[in-house]
Amino acid sequence: MRILFDNGTPRGLAGFLAGHTVEEARQRGWEELKNGDLIQAAEQAGFDLIITTDKNIRYQQNLRDRRIAILALSHSKWPMVRLAAASIANAVDAAKPGSYTEVAVPFEKRS
């Protein structure tokens, strides 16, 4: 599966997505694209999934009839995303064209 990391998605997550090809929006010069344009560009480039930390994307965009799946993380702090990496990898593996999934990433507990 070809996966696009939106801005804010921690790079380290790619190491937990064995068997998938991961690129970052900034690698393609897409870091300034708004959500609708990013989704369109990613679909046209043949990506299967976008991983983002923008949970509002499902309300801002009409995702019906999209070929690309979207996976939203509840936040992007790497130490906590790392703890949820297995759940994220499972959600990636289960993603279907046009689907939207949110993965809860635990918040860091402060003492």
DAGI-V601528 format. One record per helix or strand. SS is the DSSP state (H for helix, E for strand). FROM is the first residue (numbers start at 0). TO is the last residue. If there is no record, write none. Layout:
BEGIN
ss={SS & SS}
from={FROM & FROM}
to={TO & TO}
END
This chain:
BEGIN
ss={E & H & E & H & H & E & H & E & H & H & E}
from={1 & 10 & 20 & 24 & 34 & 48 & 56 & 68 & 77 & 84 & 99}
to={4 & 15 & 23 & 27 & 43 & 51 & 59 & 72 & 82 & 93 & 102}
END
